[in-house]
Structure formats: C-alpha cells, structure tokens
Amino acid sequence: MKFHFRTFGCKVNWLDTARITTALQLAGHEAVADERAAELVLVNSCTVTAEADRKGHQAVAALEREGVRVAVLGCSPRVDPAPWRHAGRAVYADEAELLQALGVEPAELPFPLESRTRLPLAIQGGCDDECSFCITRIARGRHFSLPERAILEQLDVAVDLGVKEVIITGINLAAWGCRDTRQPESGRLGALLQTLLARSEMPRIRLSSLGPHYLDQAFFDAFSDPRICAHLHLSVQSGDEGVLRAMRRGHGRRVVVEVAEEARRRRPEVALAADLISGFPTEDAAAFEQSKTLVSEVRFAKLHVFPYSARSGTPAAELAQLDMGVRRERARELRELGDQLRRSFIQQQLGTTHEVLIERGGKGLTGNYIRVHALQGAAGELRAMTLTQSLIAEPGWS
C-alpha cells in the first residue's frame, strides 16, 4: 500500500509519525511524497489549541473532497474521537489499533533513522501535572520515563550510524525520573545527562522544551558540558505570579529568572527560548505587562507565543474568557518584542566562533540555535565557524 503522512503539532507528534512510517515500511508498505499518489493519507492530529484542531479538520475535509482515503490518529481523537467520525473514515485513538488494522508488527528498530545529522529521541511521555489550560496531559496520559539502559542503547546505535546530534524530547521532558511530575524534586534529568555524557560518544545532545522548576544543580552540572547544546527552551507561559497560580504551573516568576541566571553563569553563550500564552482568562493589562517585563529582564533569545485557546474539559475553559482580539493583540506585542530580542542576541554573537552542524541544503545550526549558511562541508559534518553578518540565515535577517 502507498501511504502519505500529514502531521500537525509538536516534536513528539513528528517522532510518532517517523516511527509509524518506519514500521509501515518494514512491513512492505511504500511511503510516497505526493499525497495524491497515496492509497491512504494518515493525518496525525494535534489538539493543543482550537486552531490546531481546526487545521486538522480542514485538512481532512480538503483531502476527502479530492476523493482521498483518509485515516486520522494522534492527540485529537485520543481526547475526543466523536467529531472525527464520518462515514468511510478510519479514526484511531490508539497507535496499536492503527498498526493492527494495517497488518503491521511493531518496528524492530529502536527509532526511525530519517537523517544522519539530527535525530529526535523521546525519553519521556505523558504528564501528571494539573495545569488548568492544558489538554495535552489528557491526550498523552500518565507520566512515564524510558529506562536509562534503553536510552543508552539508542544513543549507541545513533553513534554507530553516524548521527551527530540527538534532540532529547518528551511531553514533560524535564520530569524524567520523577515518581510523579507534581513532585519536581524527584526528577533525575541531570543525573541522566551526566550518565549519557560519561557513557556515550554522541557529539551533541540538544534538549527540547523544559519546565523551569525541575532544573536543579545536577542538571546545571551536566549542562556545563559543551556537548550539551547551549540552548534552553523553557515552558514559562506567563510572567505574572497571579496568572501562573491560576494556570497551576507549579513555578513562579523568580524560578525563571534564577534558571536564566544560572544558565548564563554556566554557559555565557546560551540562547534562552520561552513558550508564552497571551490572554489567559485572568490576565489583566497589568499582568500582561508583567509578562513583557519578564521577557525583557531575562532577555530571551526566542519566543514561541500562543493566544490562549480554551480547551473543553480543562478548568480554565470554565472561566470568563477575554476577547479574542485582545488575546491576539497581546500575542502580536510579545512576538514583536521577541523579534527585537532575537536580533539583539544574534548581533551579540557576531564575531564569536561556534561548532556548526551542517545540514542538507547548505545550511547549518550552531549549538545555541542560530541558523547559518554553511559555505563548506558535507551534511552531517561538525565545523568551527566564526559568525559574520553574511553567514546568518535566520528568517528576516539582512
């Protein structure tokens, strides 16, 4: 069978797509780049926001209007499959159901190898937190940590295959090793990273989004090692104490500042990124200003901003909602501030030398997540490069 994947959402969703693709190919099915040539298009959905759900439904409807056979999987039908069920459409709330329906045994590979440069590796899944806005914890279930031995085995295979960078990821990645993600003091991500550094020859280890309140001294001891990319993406969501309490985030503003200070003390070149939500139901004008102040104080190098989206089944959806125009305007202001800080960060890095991982298409990526034009070298090669104005390949940079 010829199949094609349309994937929405986070790195974990993309990794799920890659794993399922590998399993289907091992079973003799053929992945095709053109969805019009596919006998089945698999839509891996996201439900983190109403907009993500809307895009998924739009995509499925458009495909079916063209006469394409569609199957839907992912977070959205795991939360509520009913809106997806239409005559003739297959809907899978569980990955195992999909594989069984297609006559596929679980893939024997520990992970899919789509690139020999950068490879995502999920070491954690699910979440026990009770953030009042979040539907993902419902979609992804209870927290679990992949055993250390299994992680090391996958890293060893990646090294043998010539992979130069792994991206360690998860739904609540920083909570690896926790008995319960609501007990951040029980997390052991720092100890895990120290073990990986001691027992693996992987040249670069990059970390995806992290909850700031899980990052202890053991984490920063590991983060001091240059093999860990100098790039911390923090799940912040707001800079206002009252909003953070209403969100049930488990951390306050001061924790974010302290993490930023310690990260810069250990790695002065570090790029700090943040996820932020604008227009949460309890966010008044003063609270929004607190978020902007935190962003400026920390000097984040990149922002990922999302207007608040009420998700049915979450406590925050029951609160009085702000006008969508207000949410979007605040998101616009935060993004503009983020763009200014991004340019300032890159400007500060000009003239400094970085190890660049060269990717396909003549581009490369520094450890602190600056995209550059790689004028020399082959994909998968690590090269020392001194950053200049003309080498920067960031969107909108000139």
Residue pairs with C-beta under 8 A, 6 or more apart in sequence:
1 29
1 30
1 39
1 40
1 102
2 29
2 30
2 31
2 32
2 37
2 38
2 39
2 40
3 24
3 29
3 30
3 31
3 32
3 38
3 39
3 40
3 41
3 42
4 31
4 32
4 33
4 34
4 35
4 37
4 38
4 40
4 41
4 42
5 17
5 20
5 21
5 31
5 41
5 42
5 43
5 44
6 35
6 41
6 42
6 43
6 44
6 59
6 63
7 13
7 14
7 17
7 43
7 44
8 43
8 44
8 45
8 46
8 52
8 55
8 56
8 59
8 74
9 44
9 45
9 46
9 48
9 52
9 74
9 75
10 46
10 48
11 120
11 167
11 169
11 208
12 122
12 125
12 140
12 169
12 170
12 171
13 44
13 46
13 74
13 75
14 120
15 111
15 112
15 120
15 122
15 169
16 44
16 74
16 95
17 42
17 44
18 111
18 112
18 114
18 120
19 107
19 111
19 112
20 42
20 95
20 98
20 99
21 31
21 112
22 107
22 109
22 112
23 99
23 104
23 105
23 106
23 107
24 31
24 102
24 104
25 31
26 104
26 107
26 108
26 109
27 102
27 103
27 104
27 105
29 102
29 104
32 38
35 41
35 63
35 68
36 66
36 68
38 68
39 69
40 69
40 70
40 71
41 63
41 68
41 69
41 70
41 71
42 70
42 71
42 73
42 98
43 56
43 59
43 60
43 63
43 70
43 71
43 72
43 73
43 74
44 73
44 74
45 52
45 53
45 56
45 72
45 73
45 74
45 75
45 76
45 77
45 84
46 52
46 53
46 56
46 74
46 75
46 76
47 53
47 56
47 74
47 75
47 76
47 79
47 135
47 136
47 139
47 311
48 75
48 135
48 136
48 309
49 306
49 309
49 311
50 309
50 310
50 311
51 309
52 76
53 76
56 72
56 74
56 76
57 83
57 84
60 70
60 72
60 84
60 89
63 70
64 70
64 86
64 89
69 88
70 89
70 90
71 89
71 90
71 91
71 92
71 98
72 84
72 89
72 90
72 91
72 92
73 91
73 92
73 93
73 95
73 98
75 135
75 136
75 139
75 140
76 84
76 139
77 84
77 91
77 92
77 93
78 93
78 94
78 138
78 139
78 140
79 135
79 138
79 139
79 313
80 312
81 91
81 93
84 91
85 91
90 101
92 98
92 101
99 105
99 106
110 150
110 153
110 154
110 157
111 119
111 121
111 154
111 157
111 158
113 119
113 161
113 163
115 163
115 360
116 161
116 162
116 163
116 164
116 379
116 380
117 163
117 164
117 165
117 357
117 358
117 359
117 360
117 379
117 380
118 163
118 164
118 165
118 166
118 167
118 206
118 357
118 359
118 365
119 158
119 163
119 165
119 166
119 167
120 166
120 167
120 169
120 208
121 151
121 154
121 155
121 158
121 166
121 167
121 168
121 169
122 146
122 169
122 170
123 145
123 146
123 151
123 168
123 169
123 170
123 173
123 176
123 192
124 143
124 144
124 145
124 146
124 170
124 171
124 172
124 173
124 175
124 176
125 140
125 141
125 143
125 144
125 170
125 171
126 137
126 140
126 141
126 142
126 143
126 144
126 171
126 172
127 134
127 136
127 137
127 140
127 142
127 143
127 171
127 172
127 175
127 181
128 137
128 142
128 143
128 180
128 181
128 182
129 137
129 172
129 181
129 182
129 248
129 250
130 137
130 182
130 248
131 137
131 247
131 248
131 249
131 250
132 246
132 247
132 248
132 314
132 315
132 316
133 247
133 277
133 280
133 308
133 311
133 314
133 316
134 311
134 314
135 311
135 313
135 314
136 171
137 171
138 313
138 314
140 171
143 171
143 172
143 175
143 178
143 180
143 181
145 175
145 176
145 177
145 178
146 176
148 192
148 195
151 192
151 196
152 195
152 196
152 199
152 200
155 166
155 196
155 200
155 202
156 200
158 166
158 202
159 200
159 201
159 202
162 380
163 202
163 380
164 203
164 204
164 357
164 380
164 381
164 382
165 202
165 203
165 204
165 205
165 206
165 229
165 357
166 202
166 204
166 205
166 206
167 206
167 207
167 208
168 205
168 206
168 207
168 208
169 208
169 209
170 176
170 208
172 181
172 211
173 189
173 207
173 208
173 209
173 210
174 184
174 187
174 189
174 210
174 211
174 212
174 214
174 215
174 219
175 181
175 184
175 187
175 189
175 211
175 214
176 187
176 188
176 189
176 192
177 186
177 187
177 188
177 189
177 191
177 192
178 184
178 186
178 187
178 188
178 214
179 186
180 186
182 250
184 211
184 213
184 214
184 250
185 216
187 214
187 216
188 218
189 214
189 215
189 219
190 215
190 216
190 217
190 218
190 219
190 220
190 221
190 222
190 223
191 218
193 205
193 219
193 222
193 223
193 228
194 218
194 221
194 222
196 202
196 205
197 205
197 222
197 225
197 227
197 228
202 227
203 227
203 382
204 227
204 229
204 355
204 357
204 367
204 382
205 227
205 228
205 229
206 228
206 229
206 231
206 367
207 228
207 229
207 231
207 232
207 233
208 233
209 233
209 234
209 235
209 275
210 232
210 233
210 234
210 235
211 234
211 235
211 250
211 251
212 234
212 235
212 236
212 251
212 255
212 256
212 259
213 250
213 251
213 255
215 259
215 262
220 262
220 263
220 266
222 228
223 232
223 263
223 266
223 267
224 266
224 267
226 367
229 367
229 368
229 369
230 267
230 269
230 270
230 271
230 367
230 368
231 270
231 271
231 273
231 367
231 368
231 369
232 259
232 263
232 270
232 271
232 272
232 273
233 273
233 274
233 275
233 304
234 256
234 259
234 272
234 273
234 274
234 275
235 274
235 275
236 256
236 274
236 275
236 276
236 294
237 244
237 247
237 249
237 275
237 276
237 277
237 280
238 244
238 247
238 249
238 276
238 277
238 280
238 283
238 287
238 290
238 291
239 253
239 256
239 276
239 290
239 291
239 292
239 293
239 294
239 295
240 253
240 283
240 286
240 287
240 288
240 290
240 291
241 252
241 253
241 290
242 282
242 287
243 280
243 282
243 283
243 287
243 290
243 291
244 251
244 252
244 253
246 280
246 281
246 282
246 316
246 319
247 277
247 280
247 316
248 315
253 290
253 294
256 274
256 294
256 298
257 294
257 297
257 298
260 272
260 298
260 299
263 270
263 272
264 270
269 349
269 352
269 354
269 367
269 368
270 368
271 301
271 302
271 345
271 368
271 369
271 370
272 298
272 299
272 300
272 301
273 300
273 301
273 302
273 303
273 304
273 369
274 295
274 298
274 300
274 302
274 303
274 304
275 304
275 306
276 291
276 295
276 303
276 304
276 305
276 306
276 334
277 305
277 306
277 307
277 308
278 288
278 291
278 305
278 306
278 307
278 308
278 327
278 328
278 330
278 331
278 333
278 334
279 307
279 308
279 322
279 324
279 326
279 327
279 328
279 330
279 331
280 308
280 316
280 322
281 308
281 316
281 319
281 320
281 321
281 322
282 319
283 291
283 308
283 322
283 330
288 330
291 334
292 333
292 334
292 337
295 303
295 334
295 337
295 338
295 341
296 337
296 341
299 341
299 344
299 345
300 338
300 341
301 341
301 342
301 345
301 368
301 369
302 338
302 341
302 342
302 345
302 369
303 334
303 335
303 337
303 338
303 341
303 342
305 331
305 334
305 335
305 338
306 331
307 324
307 327
307 328
307 330
307 331
308 316
308 322
308 327
310 316
310 317
310 321
311 317
339 396
342 394
343 397
346 370
346 387
346 392
346 394
346 397
349 366
349 368
349 370
349 387
350 387
350 388
350 389
350 392
351 386
351 387
351 388
352 386
352 387
353 384
353 385
353 386
353 387
354 366
354 367
354 368
354 370
354 384
354 385
354 386
354 387
355 366
355 367
355 382
355 383
355 384
355 385
356 364
356 365
356 366
356 372
356 374
356 382
356 383
356 384
356 385
357 364
357 365
357 380
357 381
357 382
358 364
358 374
358 377
358 378
358 379
358 380
358 381
358 382
358 383
359 365
359 374
359 379
360 379
362 373
362 374
362 375
363 371
363 372
363 373
363 374
363 393
364 371
364 372
364 373
364 374
364 377
364 383
364 385
365 371
365 372
366 372
366 385
366 387
370 387
370 392
370 394
371 392
371 393
371 394
372 385
372 387
372 391
372 392
372 393
373 390
373 391
373 392
373 393
374 383
374 385
375 391
376 383
377 383
385 391
